[in-house]
């Protein structure tokens, strides 16, 4: 019984000893193949991020953005006070005029004839006044002479009274003649004013913006629009700012204007007027920007649509990065030696999708704008540049 048990115990050991050379070589071969397989597996891909290059701009402005339409600084629409046919069109659309220039002449022959008649009447009245003055002088001398004769006893009281009555009548006639001269002169002056209405003159210096397609011989009536004149050496842009931003407005603020029709060009103006009231319908406050159009070479015209930036802050020659590069804590992720690094920055003015930064960054460095949310600091990354 003991012998049988011993055989049972020895059999596995003998089998293991006999098979051990074979098992050792098989195990080595198996583990070797696993290591070789692992060596042949490709490396895990690096995280991919998009970056933008830190650059420097000449200047960056930040403020209130809005839109406006350019208007002439001063604008006048000429319309006659009389009815008449156009006898002469002195100017055309686009012409430059000076204040006081005659622009349109209406047919005024009837009024001129009336003026000449009244002028003659004034001459007649003045002649009658001169005649009455002579009569008055004669009546006065006769009255004085009979006064002396009556005192000497050579004339009666009745004769003296007759000369006195004649003198009083001469005084009245002279006064009437003088009044007639004044009336005739007043009529002439009124006719002169009426006659002047047949010539339309420029009230301001400016450019003819519209002539309403009028032609010679056209009949124009009272209040008909004939010409529109605008002063364009300086233009204005009216803007409406939300009531909540009224505290940011101030007189003298710089304004930057751009126009789609003048792509790539920038123009400048100044806030010259802020309305003293709030528009209760729109809850906005109006302001007026003045632009020196003469300094631009008259490139700007009334009616042009403008995008306006009212400048609150301005930085010269700043470093800028895209605003999407900023992280929630105010830092940025920058790529240095192929690895991600977190860099604290101080931001400044922001405009046009860019923000100025100071401290911690150098021009030409790459900051992450996309794909960096799940990248830890120090991680090696693959990156592509999305903006210059």
C-alpha positions as CSV (number, residue, x, y, z in Angstrom):
1,X,0.0,0.0,0.0
2,X,2.8,2.4,0.8
3,X,4.6,1.4,-2.4
4,X,1.5,2.1,-4.5
5,X,1.2,5.6,-3.0
6,X,4.8,6.3,-3.7
7,X,4.3,5.5,-7.4
8,X,1.5,7.9,-7.6
9,X,3.5,10.7,-6.1
10,X,6.6,10.0,-8.3
11,X,4.8,9.8,-11.6
12,X,4.0,13.5,-12.0
13,X,7.4,14.4,-11.0
14,X,9.0,12.0,-13.5
15,X,6.7,13.3,-16.3
16,X,7.6,16.9,-15.4
17,X,11.3,16.1,-15.4
18,X,11.0,14.4,-18.8
19,X,9.0,17.2,-20.4
20,X,10.9,20.1,-18.9
21,X,13.4,20.6,-21.8
22,X,10.5,20.7,-24.2
23,X,8.4,23.1,-22.1
24,X,11.2,25.5,-21.6
25,X,11.9,26.0,-25.3
26,X,8.2,26.3,-26.1
27,X,7.7,29.0,-23.4
28,X,10.6,31.0,-24.6
29,X,9.3,30.9,-28.1
30,X,5.8,32.0,-27.0
31,X,7.0,35.0,-24.9
32,X,9.5,36.0,-27.7
33,X,6.7,36.1,-30.2
34,X,4.6,38.3,-27.9
35,X,7.4,40.8,-27.4
36,X,8.1,40.9,-31.2
37,X,4.3,41.6,-31.8
38,X,4.3,44.4,-29.3
39,X,7.4,45.9,-31.0
40,X,5.7,45.8,-34.4
41,X,2.5,47.7,-33.1
42,X,2.4,51.4,-34.3
43,X,2.9,54.2,-31.7
44,X,-0.3,56.0,-30.4
45,X,-0.9,59.3,-32.5
46,X,-0.1,62.6,-30.9
47,X,-2.9,65.0,-30.0
48,X,-3.6,67.4,-32.9
49,X,-4.2,71.1,-32.2
50,X,-4.6,74.2,-34.3
51,X,-2.5,77.2,-33.6
52,X,-2.2,80.9,-34.5
53,X,1.0,82.9,-34.6
54,X,1.5,85.8,-32.2
55,X,1.8,88.9,-34.3
56,X,2.2,92.7,-33.8
57,X,-0.2,95.3,-35.2
58,X,0.4,99.0,-35.7
59,X,-2.5,99.9,-33.5
60,X,-5.7,98.4,-32.0
61,X,-8.8,100.4,-31.0
62,X,-11.6,99.3,-28.8
63,X,-15.0,101.0,-28.2
64,X,-18.6,101.2,-29.3
65,X,-19.4,99.8,-32.7
66,X,-22.4,101.0,-34.8
67,X,-23.4,102.0,-38.3
68,X,-24.4,105.2,-40.0
69,X,-25.0,107.0,-43.3
70,X,-23.0,110.0,-44.3
71,X,-24.8,113.3,-44.7
72,X,-23.7,116.7,-45.9
73,X,-22.7,118.9,-43.0
74,X,-25.2,121.5,-44.3
75,X,-27.9,120.9,-46.9
76,X,-30.4,123.2,-48.5
77,X,-33.2,122.6,-51.0
78,X,-34.0,125.6,-53.1
79,X,-37.6,126.2,-54.2
80,X,-39.0,129.5,-55.6
81,X,-41.6,131.7,-53.9
82,X,-43.1,132.6,-57.3
83,X,-44.4,130.8,-60.4
84,X,-42.5,131.0,-63.6
85,X,-40.8,129.2,-66.4
86,X,-37.0,128.4,-66.2
87,X,-35.3,130.9,-68.5
88,X,-31.7,129.9,-67.6
89,X,-30.1,127.0,-65.7
90,X,-26.7,128.3,-64.7
91,X,-25.5,125.1,-63.0
92,X,-25.8,121.4,-63.2
93,X,-25.6,118.4,-60.9
94,X,-22.1,118.1,-59.4
95,X,-21.1,121.8,-59.8
96,X,-19.4,123.6,-57.0
97,X,-21.1,126.9,-56.1
98,X,-20.3,129.8,-53.8
99,X,-22.7,131.5,-51.5
100,X,-24.5,134.2,-53.4
101,X,-24.1,132.7,-56.9
102,X,-27.0,132.9,-59.2
103,X,-28.1,129.4,-60.0
104,X,-31.5,129.6,-61.8
105,X,-33.2,132.4,-63.6
106,X,-37.0,132.4,-64.1
107,X,-38.8,134.3,-66.9
108,X,-39.6,137.7,-65.2
109,X,-40.5,140.0,-68.2
110,X,-43.8,140.9,-66.8
111,X,-42.4,141.7,-63.4
112,X,-39.6,143.8,-65.0
113,X,-42.2,145.8,-66.9
114,X,-44.1,146.4,-63.7
115,X,-40.9,147.4,-62.0
116,X,-40.1,149.9,-64.7
117,X,-43.6,151.4,-64.5
118,X,-43.3,151.7,-60.7
119,X,-39.9,153.3,-61.2
120,X,-41.5,155.9,-63.5
121,X,-44.2,156.5,-60.9
122,X,-41.6,157.2,-58.3
123,X,-40.1,159.8,-60.6
124,X,-43.5,161.4,-61.2
125,X,-44.2,161.5,-57.5
126,X,-40.9,163.1,-56.8
127,X,-41.5,165.8,-59.5
128,X,-44.9,166.5,-57.9
129,X,-43.3,166.8,-54.6
130,X,-40.8,169.3,-56.0
131,X,-43.7,171.3,-57.5
132,X,-45.6,171.3,-54.3
133,X,-42.4,172.5,-52.5
134,X,-42.2,175.5,-54.8
135,X,-45.9,176.3,-54.3
136,X,-45.4,176.0,-50.5
137,X,-42.5,178.3,-50.6
138,X,-44.5,180.9,-52.6
139,X,-47.4,180.6,-50.2
140,X,-45.1,181.1,-47.2
141,X,-43.5,184.3,-48.7
142,X,-47.0,185.7,-49.5
143,X,-48.2,185.0,-46.0
144,X,-45.1,186.7,-44.5
145,X,-45.5,189.7,-46.8
146,X,-49.1,190.2,-45.9
147,X,-48.3,189.9,-42.3
148,X,-46.0,192.8,-42.5
149,X,-48.5,194.8,-44.6
150,X,-51.3,194.2,-42.1
151,X,-49.1,195.4,-39.3
152,X,-48.4,198.6,-41.3
153,X,-52.1,199.1,-42.1
154,X,-51.7,198.5,-45.8
155,X,-53.6,195.2,-45.9
156,X,-56.7,194.1,-44.3
157,X,-57.2,191.1,-42.0
158,X,-59.3,189.4,-44.7
159,X,-56.4,189.6,-47.2
160,X,-54.0,188.2,-44.6
161,X,-56.4,185.3,-43.7
162,X,-56.7,184.5,-47.4
163,X,-52.9,184.1,-47.7
164,X,-52.9,182.1,-44.5
165,X,-55.5,179.7,-46.0
166,X,-53.5,179.4,-49.2
167,X,-50.3,178.6,-47.2
168,X,-52.0,175.9,-45.1
169,X,-53.3,174.3,-48.3
170,X,-49.8,174.4,-49.8
171,X,-48.5,172.7,-46.6
172,X,-51.1,169.9,-46.9
173,X,-50.4,169.5,-50.6
174,X,-46.7,169.2,-50.0
175,X,-47.2,166.6,-47.2
176,X,-49.5,164.7,-49.6
177,X,-46.9,164.8,-52.3
178,X,-44.2,163.6,-49.9
179,X,-46.4,160.7,-48.8
180,X,-47.0,159.8,-52.5
181,X,-43.3,159.6,-53.1
182,X,-42.9,157.3,-50.1
183,X,-45.8,155.1,-51.3
184,X,-44.4,154.9,-54.8
185,X,-40.9,154.1,-53.5
186,X,-42.3,151.4,-51.2
187,X,-44.2,149.9,-54.1
188,X,-41.0,149.9,-56.1
189,X,-39.0,148.3,-53.3
190,X,-41.7,145.6,-53.0
191,X,-41.5,145.0,-56.7
192,X,-37.8,144.8,-56.6
193,X,-38.0,142.1,-53.9
194,X,-40.6,140.2,-56.0
195,X,-38.3,140.5,-59.0
196,X,-35.4,139.2,-57.1
197,X,-37.4,136.0,-56.4
198,X,-37.1,135.2,-60.1
199,X,-33.4,134.6,-59.5
200,X,-32.5,131.7,-57.2
201,X,-29.1,132.2,-55.5
202,X,-27.0,129.8,-53.5
203,X,-27.4,130.4,-49.8
204,X,-24.3,128.4,-48.9
205,X,-21.1,127.2,-50.5
206,X,-21.4,123.6,-51.6
207,X,-22.1,121.1,-54.4
208,X,-25.3,120.7,-56.4
209,X,-26.4,117.3,-55.2
210,X,-29.6,117.2,-57.2
211,X,-31.2,119.2,-60.0
212,X,-34.4,117.2,-60.1
213,X,-34.0,116.7,-63.9
214,X,-35.4,120.2,-64.6
215,X,-34.9,121.7,-68.1
216,X,-35.2,125.1,-69.7
217,X,-38.8,126.2,-70.2
218,X,-40.1,124.0,-67.4
219,X,-42.8,125.6,-65.3
220,X,-42.0,125.7,-61.6
221,X,-44.5,126.7,-59.0
222,X,-44.3,128.0,-55.5
223,X,-42.5,125.4,-53.3
224,X,-41.3,123.2,-56.2
225,X,-37.9,121.6,-55.5
226,X,-35.5,123.0,-58.0
227,X,-32.0,122.3,-56.6
228,X,-30.4,120.6,-53.6
229,X,-27.1,122.0,-52.4
230,X,-24.9,120.3,-49.8
231,X,-21.7,121.3,-48.1
232,X,-19.4,118.4,-48.6
233,X,-16.0,119.6,-47.5
234,X,-17.1,118.3,-44.1
235,X,-19.6,115.5,-43.7
236,X,-21.5,114.2,-40.7
237,X,-22.5,110.8,-39.6
238,X,-25.4,110.4,-37.2
239,X,-25.3,107.4,-34.8
240,X,-27.8,106.1,-32.3
241,X,-26.2,104.6,-29.2
242,X,-28.2,102.4,-26.7
243,X,-29.2,104.1,-23.5
244,X,-27.1,101.7,-21.5
245,X,-24.0,102.9,-23.2
246,X,-24.6,106.6,-23.0
247,X,-22.0,106.9,-20.2
248,X,-19.3,105.8,-22.6
249,X,-20.0,108.7,-25.0
250,X,-18.0,111.9,-24.7
251,X,-17.5,114.9,-26.9
252,X,-14.2,114.8,-28.8
253,X,-14.1,111.0,-29.0
254,X,-12.2,109.7,-32.0
255,X,-14.3,107.7,-34.5
256,X,-13.0,105.2,-37.1
257,X,-15.1,104.8,-40.2
258,X,-14.9,102.1,-42.9
259,X,-16.9,101.6,-46.1
260,X,-17.5,98.6,-48.2
261,X,-17.1,100.7,-51.4
262,X,-13.6,101.8,-50.2
263,X,-12.3,98.5,-49.1
264,X,-9.0,98.5,-47.2
265,X,-9.2,102.3,-46.4
266,X,-9.9,103.8,-43.0
267,X,-11.2,107.3,-42.3
268,X,-11.4,109.2,-39.1
269,X,-13.8,111.7,-37.5
270,X,-14.7,113.3,-34.2
271,X,-17.8,113.3,-32.0
272,X,-18.9,116.9,-32.2
273,X,-22.5,116.7,-30.8
274,X,-24.4,114.5,-28.3
275,X,-28.1,114.9,-28.1
276,X,-29.4,116.3,-24.7
277,X,-32.2,113.8,-24.6
278,X,-33.1,110.1,-25.0
279,X,-35.3,108.9,-27.8
280,X,-38.1,107.3,-25.9
281,X,-39.2,105.2,-28.9
282,X,-35.9,103.5,-29.4
283,X,-34.3,104.0,-26.0
284,X,-31.2,105.4,-27.7
285,X,-29.2,108.7,-27.6
286,X,-28.1,110.3,-30.8
287,X,-24.6,111.7,-31.5
288,X,-23.0,113.4,-34.5
289,X,-19.6,112.6,-35.9
290,X,-17.9,115.1,-38.2
291,X,-15.4,114.0,-40.9
292,X,-13.0,116.3,-42.7
293,X,-13.8,115.2,-46.3
294,X,-11.5,117.8,-47.8
295,X,-8.5,116.0,-46.1
296,X,-9.6,112.8,-47.7
297,X,-9.4,114.3,-51.2
298,X,-13.3,114.3,-51.3
299,X,-13.4,110.5,-51.5
300,X,-16.5,110.4,-49.3
301,X,-19.9,111.3,-50.5
302,X,-23.3,111.9,-48.8
303,X,-25.4,108.7,-48.6
304,X,-22.4,106.3,-48.2
305,X,-23.0,103.5,-45.6
306,X,-20.4,103.5,-42.9
307,X,-19.3,101.1,-40.2
308,X,-18.3,103.1,-37.2
309,X,-16.1,102.5,-34.2
310,X,-16.2,105.1,-31.4
311,X,-12.8,104.7,-29.9
312,X,-12.6,104.3,-26.1
313,X,-9.1,102.8,-25.8
314,X,-6.2,102.6,-28.3
315,X,-2.9,100.7,-28.1
316,X,0.0,101.3,-30.4
317,X,2.2,98.4,-31.7
318,X,0.7,95.7,-29.5
319,X,1.1,92.0,-29.6
320,X,-2.2,90.3,-30.6
321,X,-3.7,86.9,-30.6
322,X,-7.1,85.6,-31.7
323,X,-9.7,85.9,-28.9
324,X,-10.5,82.1,-29.2
325,X,-6.9,81.4,-27.9
326,X,-7.9,82.8,-24.4
327,X,-8.8,80.1,-21.9
328,X,-11.4,80.5,-19.2
329,X,-8.8,81.4,-16.5
330,X,-7.2,84.1,-18.7
331,X,-4.2,82.0,-19.8
332,X,-3.2,80.7,-23.2
333,X,-1.8,77.4,-24.3
334,X,1.5,77.9,-26.2
335,X,3.5,75.3,-28.1
336,X,7.2,75.2,-27.1
337,X,9.6,72.6,-28.3
338,X,6.6,70.6,-29.6
339,X,5.0,70.4,-26.2
340,X,2.0,72.2,-24.7
341,X,2.7,74.9,-22.1
342,X,0.3,77.1,-20.1
343,X,1.1,80.7,-20.1
344,X,-0.6,83.5,-18.1
345,X,-1.1,86.7,-20.1
346,X,-2.6,90.2,-19.5
347,X,-5.2,91.2,-22.1
348,X,-6.0,94.7,-23.3
349,X,-8.1,96.1,-26.1
350,X,-10.1,93.7,-28.3
351,X,-11.4,94.3,-31.8
352,X,-12.0,92.4,-35.0
353,X,-11.6,89.0,-33.3
354,X,-8.2,89.9,-32.0
355,X,-7.1,90.8,-28.4
356,X,-3.9,92.5,-27.3
357,X,-1.7,90.7,-24.8
358,X,1.3,91.8,-22.7
359,X,3.8,89.7,-20.8
360,X,4.7,86.0,-21.3
361,X,4.5,85.8,-25.1
362,X,6.9,86.7,-27.9
363,X,6.1,87.6,-31.5
364,X,6.1,84.5,-33.7
365,X,5.1,82.0,-31.0
366,X,2.3,79.6,-31.6
367,X,-0.8,79.7,-29.4
368,X,-3.5,77.0,-29.5
369,X,-6.8,78.2,-30.8
370,X,-8.5,74.8,-31.2
371,X,-8.1,71.2,-29.8
372,X,-6.4,72.1,-26.6
373,X,-9.2,71.4,-24.1
374,X,-8.1,67.8,-23.5
375,X,-4.4,68.4,-23.7
376,X,-2.4,68.4,-20.5
377,X,0.5,70.7,-19.9
378,X,3.8,69.1,-21.1
379,X,2.1,66.9,-23.6
380,X,3.8,66.4,-26.9
381,X,1.4,67.5,-29.7
382,X,1.1,67.8,-33.4
383,X,0.0,71.2,-34.6
384,X,-1.1,73.1,-37.7
385,X,-1.1,76.8,-38.3
386,X,-4.6,78.2,-39.1
387,X,-3.8,81.9,-39.2
388,X,-0.8,84.1,-39.9
